[in-house]
């Protein structure tokens, strides 16, 4: 839950919508996780990390490369 809030705030500071969306999705996943089995919680955590960190990171990188050219 803490990193979903941190991701949302970071996205707001950077004015980067995909990061805010990722933080919101993580917050929803946090609400679902207690009702699932532990093995599914681990998969859910991996999904949450990819949604909140990896995808926005690659999008930011591509924006940076476009601006650099």
PyMOL Python script that loads the backbone (N, CA, C, O; Angstrom):
from pymol import cmd

cmd.read_pdbstr("""\
ATOM      1  N   UNK A   1       0.824  -1.191   0.000  1.00  0.00           N
ATOM      2  CA  UNK A   1       0.000   0.000   0.000  1.00  0.00           C
ATOM      3  C   UNK A   1       0.871   1.259   0.000  1.00  0.00           C
ATOM      4  O   UNK A   1       0.551   2.250  -0.656  1.00  0.00           O
ATOM      5  N   UNK A   2       1.965   1.201   0.740  1.00  0.00           N
ATOM      6  CA  UNK A   2       2.808   2.388   0.833  1.00  0.00           C
ATOM      7  C   UNK A   2       3.438   2.747  -0.503  1.00  0.00           C
ATOM      8  O   UNK A   2       3.516   3.927  -0.847  1.00  0.00           O
ATOM      9  N   UNK A   3       3.892   1.746  -1.268  1.00  0.00           N
ATOM     10  CA  UNK A   3       4.507   2.134  -2.536  1.00  0.00           C
ATOM     11  C   UNK A   3       3.469   2.511  -3.578  1.00  0.00           C
ATOM     12  O   UNK A   3       3.802   3.195  -4.547  1.00  0.00           O
ATOM     13  N   UNK A   4       2.214   2.085  -3.411  1.00  0.00           N
ATOM     14  CA  UNK A   4       1.183   2.560  -4.343  1.00  0.00           C
ATOM     15  C   UNK A   4       0.915   4.050  -4.124  1.00  0.00           C
ATOM     16  O   UNK A   4       0.711   4.800  -5.078  1.00  0.00           O
ATOM     17  N   UNK A   5       0.918   4.461  -2.875  1.00  0.00           N
ATOM     18  CA  UNK A   5       0.732   5.880  -2.566  1.00  0.00           C
ATOM     19  C   UNK A   5       1.935   6.688  -3.050  1.00  0.00           C
ATOM     20  O   UNK A   5       1.785   7.771  -3.616  1.00  0.00           O
ATOM     21  N   UNK A   6       3.140   6.139  -2.816  1.00  0.00           N
ATOM     22  CA  UNK A   6       4.352   6.812  -3.280  1.00  0.00           C
ATOM     23  C   UNK A   6       4.409   6.947  -4.788  1.00  0.00           C
ATOM     24  O   UNK A   6       4.837   7.974  -5.314  1.00  0.00           O
ATOM     25  N   UNK A   7       3.971   5.896  -5.490  1.00  0.00           N
ATOM     26  CA  UNK A   7       3.952   5.941  -6.949  1.00  0.00           C
ATOM     27  C   UNK A   7       2.959   6.977  -7.438  1.00  0.00           C
ATOM     28  O   UNK A   7       3.246   7.722  -8.375  1.00  0.00           O
ATOM     29  N   UNK A   8       1.798   7.029  -6.814  1.00  0.00           N
ATOM     30  CA  UNK A   8       0.791   8.009  -7.220  1.00  0.00           C
ATOM     31  C   UNK A   8       1.298   9.436  -6.995  1.00  0.00           C
ATOM     32  O   UNK A   8       1.118  10.309  -7.845  1.00  0.00           O
ATOM     33  N   UNK A   9       1.927   9.661  -5.851  1.00  0.00           N
ATOM     34  CA  UNK A   9       2.440  10.998  -5.554  1.00  0.00           C
ATOM     35  C   UNK A   9       3.578  11.367  -6.510  1.00  0.00           C
ATOM     36  O   UNK A   9       3.653  12.503  -6.978  1.00  0.00           O
ATOM     37  N   UNK A  10       4.458  10.410  -6.800  1.00  0.00           N
ATOM     38  CA  UNK A  10       5.544  10.673  -7.748  1.00  0.00           C
ATOM     39  C   UNK A  10       4.998  11.003  -9.131  1.00  0.00           C
ATOM     40  O   UNK A  10       5.505  11.901  -9.804  1.00  0.00           O
ATOM     41  N   UNK A  11       3.971  10.282  -9.552  1.00  0.00           N
ATOM     42  CA  UNK A  11       3.339  10.570 -10.835  1.00  0.00           C
ATOM     43  C   UNK A  11       2.695  11.942 -10.861  1.00  0.00           C
ATOM     44  O   UNK A  11       2.699  12.621 -11.887  1.00  0.00           O
ATOM     45  N   UNK A  12       2.144  12.344  -9.728  1.00  0.00           N
ATOM     46  CA  UNK A  12       1.542  13.678  -9.651  1.00  0.00           C
ATOM     47  C   UNK A  12       2.609  14.768  -9.711  1.00  0.00           C
ATOM     48  O   UNK A  12       2.421  15.790 -10.371  1.00  0.00           O
ATOM     49  N   UNK A  13       3.721  14.552  -9.027  1.00  0.00           N
ATOM     50  CA  UNK A  13       4.799  15.537  -9.037  1.00  0.00           C
ATOM     51  C   UNK A  13       5.394  15.664 -10.435  1.00  0.00           C
ATOM     52  O   UNK A  13       5.680  16.769 -10.896  1.00  0.00           O
ATOM     53  N   UNK A  14       5.577  14.532 -11.105  1.00  0.00           N
ATOM     54  CA  UNK A  14       6.147  14.543 -12.450  1.00  0.00           C
ATOM     55  C   UNK A  14       5.131  14.891 -13.532  1.00  0.00           C
ATOM     56  O   UNK A  14       5.491  15.060 -14.697  1.00  0.00           O
ATOM     57  N   UNK A  15       3.865  14.996 -13.144  1.00  0.00           N
ATOM     58  CA  UNK A  15       2.766  15.214 -14.095  1.00  0.00           C
ATOM     59  C   UNK A  15       2.772  14.141 -15.182  1.00  0.00           C
ATOM     60  O   UNK A  15       2.651  14.435 -16.372  1.00  0.00           O
ATOM     61  N   UNK A  16       2.914  12.895 -14.743  1.00  0.00           N
ATOM     62  CA  UNK A  16       2.992  11.759 -15.649  1.00  0.00           C
ATOM     63  C   UNK A  16       1.823  10.830 -15.351  1.00  0.00           C
ATOM     64  O   UNK A  16       1.824  10.099 -14.360  1.00  0.00           O
ATOM     65  N   UNK A  17       0.840  10.872 -16.216  1.00  0.00           N
ATOM     66  CA  UNK A  17      -0.412  10.165 -15.988  1.00  0.00           C
ATOM     67  C   UNK A  17      -0.271   8.644 -15.874  1.00  0.00           C
ATOM     68  O   UNK A  17      -0.917   8.057 -15.006  1.00  0.00           O
ATOM     69  N   UNK A  18       0.541   7.973 -16.706  1.00  0.00           N
ATOM     70  CA  UNK A  18       0.659   6.511 -16.548  1.00  0.00           C
ATOM     71  C   UNK A  18       1.144   6.087 -15.158  1.00  0.00           C
ATOM     72  O   UNK A  18       0.759   5.025 -14.669  1.00  0.00           O
ATOM     73  N   UNK A  19       1.973   6.896 -14.529  1.00  0.00           N
ATOM     74  CA  UNK A  19       2.451   6.568 -13.190  1.00  0.00           C
ATOM     75  C   UNK A  19       1.339   6.734 -12.156  1.00  0.00           C
ATOM     76  O   UNK A  19       1.243   5.946 -11.215  1.00  0.00           O
ATOM     77  N   UNK A  20       0.510   7.743 -12.326  1.00  0.00           N
ATOM     78  CA  UNK A  20      -0.631   7.920 -11.414  1.00  0.00           C
ATOM     79  C   UNK A  20      -1.624   6.791 -11.585  1.00  0.00           C
ATOM     80  O   UNK A  20      -2.177   6.299 -10.600  1.00  0.00           O
ATOM     81  N   UNK A  21      -1.860   6.372 -12.812  1.00  0.00           N
ATOM     82  CA  UNK A  21      -2.770   5.259 -13.063  1.00  0.00           C
ATOM     83  C   UNK A  21      -2.219   3.978 -12.439  1.00  0.00           C
ATOM     84  O   UNK A  21      -2.964   3.202 -11.840  1.00  0.00           O
ATOM     85  N   UNK A  22      -0.907   3.762 -12.584  1.00  0.00           N
ATOM     86  CA  UNK A  22      -0.275   2.594 -11.975  1.00  0.00           C
ATOM     87  C   UNK A  22      -0.416   2.583 -10.464  1.00  0.00           C
ATOM     88  O   UNK A  22      -0.665   1.534  -9.871  1.00  0.00           O
ATOM     89  N   UNK A  23      -0.262   3.736  -9.840  1.00  0.00           N
ATOM     90  CA  UNK A  23      -0.459   3.837  -8.392  1.00  0.00           C
ATOM     91  C   UNK A  23      -1.884   3.542  -7.988  1.00  0.00           C
ATOM     92  O   UNK A  23      -2.124   2.896  -6.968  1.00  0.00           O
ATOM     93  N   UNK A  24      -2.834   4.010  -8.780  1.00  0.00           N
ATOM     94  CA  UNK A  24      -4.248   3.722  -8.495  1.00  0.00           C
ATOM     95  C   UNK A  24      -4.576   2.251  -8.651  1.00  0.00           C
ATOM     96  O   UNK A  24      -5.327   1.691  -7.852  1.00  0.00           O
ATOM     97  N   UNK A  25      -4.021   1.623  -9.674  1.00  0.00           N
ATOM     98  CA  UNK A  25      -4.251   0.190  -9.870  1.00  0.00           C
ATOM     99  C   UNK A  25      -3.646  -0.608  -8.719  1.00  0.00           C
ATOM    100  O   UNK A  25      -4.243  -1.576  -8.249  1.00  0.00           O
ATOM    101  N   UNK A  26      -2.474  -0.204  -8.271  1.00  0.00           N
ATOM    102  CA  UNK A  26      -1.851  -0.884  -7.132  1.00  0.00           C
ATOM    103  C   UNK A  26      -2.704  -0.766  -5.874  1.00  0.00           C
ATOM    104  O   UNK A  26      -2.796  -1.709  -5.088  1.00  0.00           O
ATOM    105  N   UNK A  27      -3.316   0.378  -5.689  1.00  0.00           N
ATOM    106  CA  UNK A  27      -4.175   0.559  -4.529  1.00  0.00           C
ATOM    107  C   UNK A  27      -5.378  -0.382  -4.582  1.00  0.00           C
ATOM    108  O   UNK A  27      -5.804  -0.908  -3.554  1.00  0.00           O
ATOM    109  N   UNK A  28      -5.918  -0.590  -5.770  1.00  0.00           N
ATOM    110  CA  UNK A  28      -7.021  -1.547  -5.930  1.00  0.00           C
ATOM    111  C   UNK A  28      -6.539  -2.972  -5.660  1.00  0.00           C
ATOM    112  O   UNK A  28      -7.239  -3.766  -5.031  1.00  0.00           O
ATOM    113  N   UNK A  29      -5.338  -3.285  -6.144  1.00  0.00           N
ATOM    114  CA  UNK A  29      -4.792  -4.624  -5.925  1.00  0.00           C
ATOM    115  C   UNK A  29      -4.519  -4.893  -4.448  1.00  0.00           C
ATOM    116  O   UNK A  29      -4.630  -6.030  -3.991  1.00  0.00           O
ATOM    117  N   UNK A  30      -4.164  -3.852  -3.706  1.00  0.00           N
ATOM    118  CA  UNK A  30      -3.956  -3.993  -2.257  1.00  0.00           C
ATOM    119  C   UNK A  30      -5.270  -4.363  -1.574  1.00  0.00           C
ATOM    120  O   UNK A  30      -5.277  -5.138  -0.618  1.00  0.00           O
ATOM    121  N   UNK A  31      -6.361  -3.823  -2.052  1.00  0.00           N
ATOM    122  CA  UNK A  31      -7.664  -4.128  -1.460  1.00  0.00           C
ATOM    123  C   UNK A  31      -8.098  -5.561  -1.773  1.00  0.00           C
ATOM    124  O   UNK A  31      -8.824  -6.173  -0.991  1.00  0.00           O
ATOM    125  N   UNK A  32      -7.659  -6.093  -2.905  1.00  0.00           N
ATOM    126  CA  UNK A  32      -8.040  -7.447  -3.313  1.00  0.00           C
ATOM    127  C   UNK A  32      -7.157  -8.509  -2.653  1.00  0.00           C
ATOM    128  O   UNK A  32      -7.633  -9.607  -2.363  1.00  0.00           O
ATOM    129  N   UNK A  33      -5.901  -8.205  -2.414  1.00  0.00           N
ATOM    130  CA  UNK A  33      -4.902  -9.176  -1.966  1.00  0.00           C
ATOM    131  C   UNK A  33      -5.274  -9.968  -0.706  1.00  0.00           C
ATOM    132  O   UNK A  33      -5.019 -11.172  -0.681  1.00  0.00           O
ATOM    133  N   UNK A  34      -5.853  -9.379   0.329  1.00  0.00           N
ATOM    134  CA  UNK A  34      -6.138 -10.176   1.531  1.00  0.00           C
ATOM    135  C   UNK A  34      -7.136 -11.322   1.308  1.00  0.00           C
ATOM    136  O   UNK A  34      -7.193 -12.257   2.106  1.00  0.00           O
ATOM    137  N   UNK A  35      -7.903 -11.251   0.252  1.00  0.00           N
ATOM    138  CA  UNK A  35      -8.904 -12.280  -0.015  1.00  0.00           C
ATOM    139  C   UNK A  35      -8.365 -13.431  -0.857  1.00  0.00           C
ATOM    140  O   UNK A  35      -9.091 -14.379  -1.155  1.00  0.00           O
ATOM    141  N   UNK A  36      -7.091 -13.348  -1.243  1.00  0.00           N
ATOM    142  CA  UNK A  36      -6.492 -14.356  -2.097  1.00  0.00           C
ATOM    143  C   UNK A  36      -5.513 -15.224  -1.317  1.00  0.00           C
ATOM    144  O   UNK A  36      -5.069 -14.861  -0.227  1.00  0.00           O
ATOM    145  N   UNK A  37      -5.188 -16.369  -1.892  1.00  0.00           N
ATOM    146  CA  UNK A  37      -4.195 -17.274  -1.339  1.00  0.00           C
ATOM    147  C   UNK A  37      -2.810 -16.623  -1.437  1.00  0.00           C
ATOM    148  O   UNK A  37      -2.597 -15.738  -2.265  1.00  0.00           O
ATOM    149  N   UNK A  38      -1.876 -17.060  -0.596  1.00  0.00           N
ATOM    150  CA  UNK A  38      -0.552 -16.438  -0.568  1.00  0.00           C
ATOM    151  C   UNK A  38       0.166 -16.541  -1.915  1.00  0.00           C
ATOM    152  O   UNK A  38       0.816 -15.586  -2.340  1.00  0.00           O
ATOM    153  N   UNK A  39       0.058 -17.673  -2.583  1.00  0.00           N
ATOM    154  CA  UNK A  39       0.743 -17.829  -3.869  1.00  0.00           C
ATOM    155  C   UNK A  39       0.189 -16.852  -4.909  1.00  0.00           C
ATOM    156  O   UNK A  39       0.932 -16.353  -5.755  1.00  0.00           O
ATOM    157  N   UNK A  40      -1.094 -16.586  -4.844  1.00  0.00           N
ATOM    158  CA  UNK A  40      -1.684 -15.598  -5.753  1.00  0.00           C
ATOM    159  C   UNK A  40      -1.310 -14.173  -5.356  1.00  0.00           C
ATOM    160  O   UNK A  40      -1.226 -13.291  -6.210  1.00  0.00           O
ATOM    161  N   UNK A  41      -1.089 -13.950  -4.083  1.00  0.00           N
ATOM    162  CA  UNK A  41      -0.658 -12.629  -3.636  1.00  0.00           C
ATOM    163  C   UNK A  41       0.718 -12.282  -4.193  1.00  0.00           C
ATOM    164  O   UNK A  41       0.982 -11.130  -4.540  1.00  0.00           O
ATOM    165  N   UNK A  42       1.597 -13.286  -4.277  1.00  0.00           N
ATOM    166  CA  UNK A  42       2.927 -13.060  -4.839  1.00  0.00           C
ATOM    167  C   UNK A  42       2.812 -12.695  -6.320  1.00  0.00           C
ATOM    168  O   UNK A  42       3.489 -11.779  -6.786  1.00  0.00           O
ATOM    169  N   UNK A  43       1.963 -13.401  -7.056  1.00  0.00           N
ATOM    170  CA  UNK A  43       1.747 -13.075  -8.465  1.00  0.00           C
ATOM    171  C   UNK A  43       1.133 -11.691  -8.625  1.00  0.00           C
ATOM    172  O   UNK A  43       1.480 -10.946  -9.541  1.00  0.00           O
ATOM    173  N   UNK A  44       0.224 -11.361  -7.730  1.00  0.00           N
ATOM    174  CA  UNK A  44      -0.403 -10.041  -7.756  1.00  0.00           C
ATOM    175  C   UNK A  44       0.625  -8.945  -7.487  1.00  0.00           C
ATOM    176  O   UNK A  44       0.572  -7.877  -8.097  1.00  0.00           O
ATOM    177  N   UNK A  45       1.556  -9.207  -6.580  1.00  0.00           N
ATOM    178  CA  UNK A  45       2.615  -8.232  -6.293  1.00  0.00           C
ATOM    179  C   UNK A  45       3.515  -8.032  -7.515  1.00  0.00           C
ATOM    180  O   UNK A  45       3.912  -6.906  -7.817  1.00  0.00           O
ATOM    181  N   UNK A  46       3.834  -9.112  -8.211  1.00  0.00           N
ATOM    182  CA  UNK A  46       4.652  -8.992  -9.422  1.00  0.00           C
ATOM    183  C   UNK A  46       3.918  -8.199 -10.495  1.00  0.00           C
ATOM    184  O   UNK A  46       4.525  -7.385 -11.190  1.00  0.00           O
ATOM    185  N   UNK A  47       2.627  -8.431 -10.631  1.00  0.00           N
ATOM    186  CA  UNK A  47       1.809  -7.675 -11.583  1.00  0.00           C
ATOM    187  C   UNK A  47       1.769  -6.199 -11.195  1.00  0.00           C
ATOM    188  O   UNK A  47       1.873  -5.319 -12.050  1.00  0.00           O
ATOM    189  N   UNK A  48       1.620  -5.938  -9.904  1.00  0.00           N
ATOM    190  CA  UNK A  48       1.552  -4.551  -9.425  1.00  0.00           C
ATOM    191  C   UNK A  48       2.853  -3.813  -9.698  1.00  0.00           C
ATOM    192  O   UNK A  48       2.837  -2.645 -10.086  1.00  0.00           O
ATOM    193  N   UNK A  49       3.972  -4.484  -9.499  1.00  0.00           N
ATOM    194  CA  UNK A  49       5.261  -3.847  -9.756  1.00  0.00           C
ATOM    195  C   UNK A  49       5.428  -3.544 -11.235  1.00  0.00           C
ATOM    196  O   UNK A  49       5.926  -2.480 -11.602  1.00  0.00           O
ATOM    197  N   UNK A  50       5.015  -4.474 -12.084  1.00  0.00           N
ATOM    198  CA  UNK A  50       5.150  -4.219 -13.521  1.00  0.00           C
ATOM    199  C   UNK A  50       4.237  -3.086 -13.973  1.00  0.00           C
ATOM    200  O   UNK A  50       4.616  -2.293 -14.835  1.00  0.00           O
ATOM    201  N   UNK A  51       3.048  -3.003 -13.407  1.00  0.00           N
ATOM    202  CA  UNK A  51       2.112  -1.932 -13.776  1.00  0.00           C
ATOM    203  C   UNK A  51       2.582  -0.574 -13.250  1.00  0.00           C
ATOM    204  O   UNK A  51       2.475   0.435 -13.947  1.00  0.00           O
ATOM    205  N   UNK A  52       3.098  -0.551 -12.033  1.00  0.00           N
ATOM    206  CA  UNK A  52       3.400   0.749 -11.433  1.00  0.00           C
ATOM    207  C   UNK A  52       4.808   1.256 -11.699  1.00  0.00           C
ATOM    208  O   UNK A  52       5.029   2.467 -11.692  1.00  0.00           O
ATOM    209  N   UNK A  53       5.765   0.366 -11.933  1.00  0.00           N
ATOM    210  CA  UNK A  53       7.142   0.812 -12.104  1.00  0.00           C
ATOM    211  C   UNK A  53       7.696   0.555 -13.498  1.00  0.00           C
ATOM    212  O   UNK A  53       8.238   1.467 -14.122  1.00  0.00           O
ATOM    213  N   UNK A  54       7.572  -0.650 -13.990  1.00  0.00           N
ATOM    214  CA  UNK A  54       8.226  -1.003 -15.244  1.00  0.00           C
ATOM    215  C   UNK A  54       7.621  -0.297 -16.452  1.00  0.00           C
ATOM    216  O   UNK A  54       8.346   0.318 -17.233  1.00  0.00           O
ATOM    217  N   UNK A  55       6.325  -0.376 -16.613  1.00  0.00           N
ATOM    218  CA  UNK A  55       5.680   0.234 -17.781  1.00  0.00           C
ATOM    219  C   UNK A  55       5.858   1.752 -17.786  1.00  0.00           C
ATOM    220  O   UNK A  55       6.269   2.301 -18.808  1.00  0.00           O
ATOM    221  N   UNK A  56       5.565   2.458 -16.681  1.00  0.00           N
ATOM    222  CA  UNK A  56       5.820   3.907 -16.702  1.00  0.00           C
ATOM    223  C   UNK A  56       7.299   4.253 -16.900  1.00  0.00           C
ATOM    224  O   UNK A  56       7.619   5.266 -17.522  1.00  0.00           O
ATOM    225  N   UNK A  57       8.196   3.424 -16.378  1.00  0.00           N
ATOM    226  CA  UNK A  57       9.618   3.669 -16.564  1.00  0.00           C
ATOM    227  C   UNK A  57      10.027   3.598 -18.025  1.00  0.00           C
ATOM    228  O   UNK A  57      10.779   4.446 -18.505  1.00  0.00           O
ATOM    229  N   UNK A  58       9.537   2.592 -18.730  1.00  0.00           N
ATOM    230  CA  UNK A  58       9.840   2.488 -20.154  1.00  0.00           C
ATOM    231  C   UNK A  58       9.212   3.636 -20.948  1.00  0.00           C
ATOM    232  O   UNK A  58       9.804   4.127 -21.908  1.00  0.00           O
ATOM    233  N   UNK A  59       8.021   4.058 -20.549  1.00  0.00           N
ATOM    234  CA  UNK A  59       7.389   5.195 -21.224  1.00  0.00           C
ATOM    235  C   UNK A  59       8.175   6.487 -20.998  1.00  0.00           C
ATOM    236  O   UNK A  59       8.356   7.278 -21.924  1.00  0.00           O
ATOM    237  N   UNK A  60       8.638   6.697 -19.770  1.00  0.00           N
ATOM    238  CA  UNK A  60       9.465   7.876 -19.488  1.00  0.00           C
ATOM    239  C   UNK A  60      10.775   7.832 -20.273  1.00  0.00           C
ATOM    240  O   UNK A  60      11.242   8.851 -20.780  1.00  0.00           O
ATOM    241  N   UNK A  61      11.354   6.646 -20.363  1.00  0.00           N
ATOM    242  CA  UNK A  61      12.599   6.501 -21.117  1.00  0.00           C
ATOM    243  C   UNK A  61      12.401   6.828 -22.593  1.00  0.00           C
ATOM    244  O   UNK A  61      13.235   7.498 -23.202  1.00  0.00           O
ATOM    245  N   UNK A  62      11.296   6.353 -23.167  1.00  0.00           N
ATOM    246  CA  UNK A  62      11.050   6.646 -24.581  1.00  0.00           C
ATOM    247  C   UNK A  62      10.780   8.138 -24.801  1.00  0.00           C
ATOM    248  O   UNK A  62      11.204   8.696 -25.813  1.00  0.00           O
ATOM    249  N   UNK A  63      10.083   8.788 -23.869  1.00  0.00           N
ATOM    250  CA  UNK A  63       9.877  10.234 -23.978  1.00  0.00           C
ATOM    251  C   UNK A  63      11.203  10.985 -23.903  1.00  0.00           C
ATOM    252  O   UNK A  63      11.416  11.953 -24.634  1.00  0.00           O
ATOM    253  N   UNK A  64      12.083  10.541 -23.027  1.00  0.00           N
ATOM    254  CA  UNK A  64      13.390  11.175 -22.888  1.00  0.00           C
ATOM    255  C   UNK A  64      14.199  11.035 -24.171  1.00  0.00           C
ATOM    256  O   UNK A  64      14.827  11.989 -24.629  1.00  0.00           O
ATOM    257  N   UNK A  65      14.177   9.847 -24.740  1.00  0.00           N
ATOM    258  CA  UNK A  65      14.936   9.624 -25.975  1.00  0.00           C
ATOM    259  C   UNK A  65      14.384  10.447 -27.142  1.00  0.00           C
ATOM    260  O   UNK A  65      15.150  10.914 -27.985  1.00  0.00           O
ATOM    261  N   UNK A  66      13.070  10.625 -27.194  1.00  0.00           N
ATOM    262  CA  UNK A  66      12.480  11.448 -28.255  1.00  0.00           C
ATOM    263  C   UNK A  66      12.868  12.907 -28.085  1.00  0.00           C
ATOM    264  O   UNK A  66      13.137  13.592 -29.071  1.00  0.00           O
ATOM    265  N   UNK A  67      12.901  13.394 -26.843  1.00  0.00           N
ATOM    266  CA  UNK A  67      13.284  14.775 -26.592  1.00  0.00           C
ATOM    267  C   UNK A  67      14.773  15.003 -26.837  1.00  0.00           C
ATOM    268  O   UNK A  67      15.182  16.095 -27.232  1.00  0.00           O
ATOM    269  N   UNK A  68      15.572  13.979 -26.605  1.00  0.00           N
ATOM    270  CA  UNK A  68      17.003  14.102 -26.748  1.00  0.00           C
ATOM    271  C   UNK A  68      17.403  14.245 -28.214  1.00  0.00           C
ATOM    272  O   UNK A  68      18.391  14.911 -28.526  1.00  0.00           O
ATOM    273  N   UNK A  69      16.636  13.619 -29.120  1.00  0.00           N
ATOM    274  CA  UNK A  69      16.958  13.689 -30.546  1.00  0.00           C
ATOM    275  C   UNK A  69      16.550  15.015 -31.041  1.00  0.00           C
ATOM    276  O   UNK A  69      16.722  15.312 -32.223  1.00  0.00           O
TER     277      UNK A  69
END
""", "prot")
cmd.dss("prot")
cmd.show_as("cartoon", "prot")
cmd.util.cbc("prot")
cmd.orient("prot")
